Amino acid sequence: MLLKIYLKEIKDCFRDRRTLLLTVLLPVIMMTGLTFFYEKLVSDGEEESYKLAVNEEFDREVEDIFSGFKNIELVKTANPEETLQEGKVQAALILGPNFTSDIENGEKATATIIGDSFGQKSSNLKNIVQNALGVYEKSIISERLEAKGTNRNLVEPFTIEQKEISDQNPNANLLAMLIPLILAIAIGVGSSPAASDLFAGEKEKKTMEALLITPVKRSTLLFSKWLTIATIGSVTGMITLLVVALEINLLTENLKKAVSFGDNAIVIVVLSVLVSIIYAMFTASLLMLTSIIGKTVKESQSYSTPVMMLAMFPTMILSSIGINELSFQHFAVPILNLFSLLKELVFGIIDYEHILITIASNLISMIILFIIGRILFLKDKWVMN
């Protein structure tokens, strides 16, 4: 009987075009947009073309500073800052009136870089110009030291080298935030329509009473409906993971370089699918409660909105936590543990202790939520309008 009810609910869900659209197509479209947004975000801007506004009297010698940057076009204008404000260029470089002569005479020269730090292209161009001027400054210092017969090591007594604790691509951390966020949103968006329709929808359409008078235990009805929501969420999660993986592998460059699982690729993929299924089951338990409490589909959706918003908090919490700083509580708290575990997997780390803690905490939470849902479903007050 459980199997028959489960198959009936699955068929009804996928027969409804509206639910199918919200369950499968909408999450895929959203995740595709997020993937390309993050790909654009991590781009270093080397392939972009830029326009830099400079003074009309820009010296030829200073122009040589940017000769190695083929993607930068110098736009000479009487008022570089005004040209920037008009949106004709991405940044402006204003040099002092006697920039070259001041340098030759050993006097202090000024250079002002103007741009918009909130604009990606402008910010990239500002960094490029600053680096180019930095190299030019060092070359002048070296020439002055050599002219005076001074060893350059006197002003540069030591060099600083920075080394990351992990040899992973720096974009891996961003990807470790992207994938769990995509997965959590997709499962929430995919499961919500089905959850609202299976409980609140039945009450609103006055068909719940007909179900309750059938010779089927309420616990069986409850479990079959919960299993339906969990199945739809799992399918949505797996489709999302597949689509995102294909898009990263085939349509991106920077994000693709950040992924390197080596010999553990199959294990990591299997564990990622397992985590998505467990999270879908946990989400199904939460959405089941919101649908039982809601008297109408609209009311149920109002209750379920905060559930989907919970996925935003782990992103903020873990964004400033390194992979080696994750501890027990990060894997013991539901929802947070999804982000923590997938962050480890993206970095190619397989810690079975953390995996077991994550699975156990989600299972315990699911059981508690299911018991609460069963208590409510056994009372007519919550299952009938």
Number of C-alpha atoms within 10 A of each C-alpha: 11 17 10 10 17 21 15 14 19 19 12 13 22 16 11 11 10 11 19 17 15 18 26 23 16 15 24 24 14 14 24 17 12 17 23 16 11 17 20 16 14 15 16 12 17 12 9 12 14 20 19 25 27 23 20 12 12 19 13 9 9 14 11 11 14 18 11 9 15 11 15 17 15 18 17 16 15 12 14 23 20 14 20 21 14 10 9 14 22 25 27 29 21 18 19 13 14 13 18 17 11 14 14 12 9 9 12 10 16 13 13 11 18 19 22 16 13 8 11 16 21 22 17 22 27 22 14 17 20 16 12 15 16 12 12 15 12 11 12 14 13 14 12 15 16 12 9 8 9 12 11 14 10 9 11 8 7 8 6 5 5 5 7 8 8 10 8 16 17 14 19 20 21 19 23 25 20 18 21 26 19 23 27 25 20 30 30 27 21 29 31 29 25 32 32 28 21 23 31 29 23 23 22 17 13 13 13 18 15 9 14 15 10 9 7 13 14 17 15 15 18 20 17 22 25 25 19 26 30 27 19 27 34 27 19 27 31 20 18 25 23 15 16 22 15 13 17 21 14 10 15 16 14 19 24 20 15 20 20 15 16 8 9 13 14 11 13 19 16 11 17 21 16 15 22 25 22 21 29 28 26 24 27 31 25 22 31 30 24 25 33 25 20 25 21 21 22 16 15 26 21 14 18 25 15 10 16 19 12 14 21 14 11 19 18 11 12 20 12 10 12 10 18 9 9 16 11 12 13 22 25 20 16 22 23 22 25 28 26 28 26 24 25 19 21 25 21 19 15 17 11 9 10 20 18 13 19 27 20 15 16 25 17 13 17 21 13 13 19 21 13 13 24 17 12 16 21 14 11 11 10 19 21 19 16
